[in-house]
Amino acid sequence: MPENADSPKLRARMRAALLRWYDRNRRDLPWRRSRDPYAIWVSETMLQQTQVATVLPYYRRFMGAFPSVEALDRAPLDAVQSIWSGLGYYRRAMNLKHAAGVLASRHGGRLPDDYDALLKLPGIGRYTAGAIMSIAFQRPYPAVDGNVRRVYARLFGLTDAKELDETAGRMVSRPRPGDFNQALMELGATVCSPAAPTCERCPLSHWCRARASGSFELPRGRHVETKAVEWPLVIIESNSRVLLHRRPDDGLLAGLWELPTPATLPPGVARESVAVAPIAVIRHAITDKRITAPVYLLRREARVRGKAWRWVALAALSSYPLSSLYTKALRAAQHRLGARLSSIGAGDT
Ligand code: SF4
């Protein structure tokens, strides 16, 4: 019978049912074997906007290379971004690195057991702070991501965001607040799916308003318009090296290395020299941009100065942080470059 979340007894029954279900159905994920706040923070940051299956190999590589706040703080930004290459939403890697610096200098290299202090760190919002507090420190803070929002919206028939957040705050409780939050996320990811929830497998179905009414519609999120963008790329090659340029520390793909465009060629390479047919046209999406990228190949030496430009040997490209836009372009040119570039940029973002 559908009810609301006002009754403490009802909330306790729901929590118990959900935790029983979680104990039987939880996926065995590497970050679930750890209570290390650092590991929880890294995994929750990687999981923002990204599927579990995509995150797994990146998480293992990242934790292998930077197993602690101290290791991350000491690592060069390039090394951090290189491990992140292909996972997308690159600001997350910058924020982790910057936050590691703050933790090392102000918090003794540890994540603080303090919600407000966590919120002051770069890249940590209410969701991530709640996840760290509940999973790592066993404190009853909610962690409401898209999956959890969907479960609560259907379970209690909630359409108002403020009301939903208040309900989430009342639902989470000791004992096992971290498992409770993860159980809700798991339920949303595997049972209460956006298009076709499998309510017969749901431990909360007895209380669910959506199931009782047969209406699983969700409040409409903000519609993001996609933009078609033409983004030509120029591979400048000389002696088995290609010329890369480092993007500014702000904005899209901040701080990553890129291939130049006809508008950002290095000094000494005339724009007219790109007036040849592209060797390939690739398609790619970054946030709201649907990119069409004609790829041009120029074989020439160019003198470059400053830290923003660098000639990189083809064999060394795998250690450079490149968005998948550029790895796709380089792969499209690999037979002309006479190199195998399969090891660069494992992801597709
Ligand atoms: S009963 Fe169905 S709609 Fe309701 S929370 Fe469970 S899976 Fe979602």
Boltz pocket constraint, residues with backbone or C-beta under 6 A from the ligand:
constraints:
  - pocket:
      binder: B
      contacts: [[A, 150], [A, 151], [A, 154], [A, 155], [A, 191], [A, 192], [A, 193], [A, 197], [A, 198], [A, 199], [A, 202], [A, 203], [A, 204], [A, 205], [A, 206], [A, 208], [A, 209], [A, 210], [A, 211], [A, 216]]
      max_distance: 6.0
